[in-house]
């Protein structure tokens, strides 16, 4: 099997970076993106010779196509760039809401649009969009996040239809206990969340990475949203 090239948008930290490491370890070439060109280049150098980088801020959609102009043919695209936001209706921040809506719904779509001529038109090509469980399980302050992640599911459906035979799927993580965001919470915070899952354990970064690999590789899956939350809603 020939070596594949996977572009990981948001691959300089957290789950995106761990995914890049995993893809490289299995023999893929990986392009990672981050907002800071120097930092992205430093991280790519540390990942090894099959990793490269570019600067990209998908919250500035007019800049996406020029930033991706130097990318060649790719066999997989992972849109893992996210931002966290707490925005209630009572204290609604329009600027923060607009930025997050633009980043995920416009930025994700424009990234795919900009790469259309370089995405191999094959059922072997997979695109994975990151949403989140807040679309179904809102919490105080999730007004924007819940709305956007619901939109990611709709975007997944329309892209899967328009881009076939290329496959498009979404991944919606729940609370990922060993992720940088959650692992640093004070003692006891995660215990309450663990108690709500069958078996009393939270999903891990490795669980998410494994799901992305599945969605990139499995030729029988398209237009689907997968939840990685250890069965949160069953209890």
ZINOR-V340427 format. One record per pair of residues at least 24 apart in sequence whose ideal C-beta (glycine too) atoms are under 6 Angstrom apart, sorted by the first residue. I is the first residue (numbers start at 1). J is the second residue. D is the distance in Angstrom with one decimal. If there is no record, write none. Layout:
i j d
I J D
I J D
This chain:
i j d
3 29 5.8
4 28 5.0
4 75 4.0
5 29 4.4
5 74 4.9
5 75 5.5
6 30 5.4
6 76 4.0
7 31 4.6
7 74 5.1
7 77 5.1
8 32 5.2
8 78 4.7
9 33 4.9
9 79 5.0
9 81 5.0
10 80 4.1
10 81 3.2
12 40 5.2
12 43 5.1
14 180 5.3
15 205 5.6
15 208 5.3
16 80 4.0
18 205 5.2
18 209 5.6
19 209 5.0
19 212 5.6
22 209 5.1
24 50 5.6
58 103 5.7
58 107 3.1
58 111 5.9
59 99 5.5
59 102 5.5
59 103 4.1
59 107 6.0
61 106 4.9
61 107 5.5
61 110 4.4
64 110 4.9
64 111 5.6
64 114 5.2
65 114 4.2
68 114 5.0
73 118 5.1
74 118 5.7
75 120 5.4
75 125 5.5
76 126 5.1
76 216 4.8
77 127 4.7
78 128 4.8
79 108 4.9
79 129 4.9
80 130 4.9
82 130 5.9
85 144 5.3
85 145 5.7
86 141 3.6
87 143 5.4
87 144 4.7
88 141 5.2
89 143 5.7
97 144 4.6
100 144 5.2
101 148 6.0
104 148 4.9
105 151 5.0
119 166 5.9
123 165 4.4
123 219 4.9
125 166 4.7
126 167 5.0
126 215 5.9
126 216 4.1
127 168 4.5
128 169 5.8
128 171 5.9
128 212 5.4
128 215 4.8
129 156 5.6
129 170 4.6
130 171 5.8
131 170 5.1
131 172 4.4
132 172 5.5
133 172 5.3
133 174 4.4
133 229 5.5
153 225 5.2
157 223 5.4
160 222 4.7
160 223 3.5
167 222 3.8
169 215 4.4
169 221 5.9
169 224 4.9
170 225 4.5
171 211 5.5
171 226 5.5
172 225 5.8
172 227 5.1
173 208 5.4
173 228 4.9
174 203 5.9
174 229 2.7
174 232 5.1
175 202 5.5
176 203 5.4
176 205 5.9
177 202 3.4
178 204 5.1
178 205 5.6
179 205 5.6
196 235 5.4
197 230 4.2
197 231 5.8
197 232 5.7
198 231 4.6
198 234 5.5
203 228 5.0
203 229 5.7
203 230 4.9
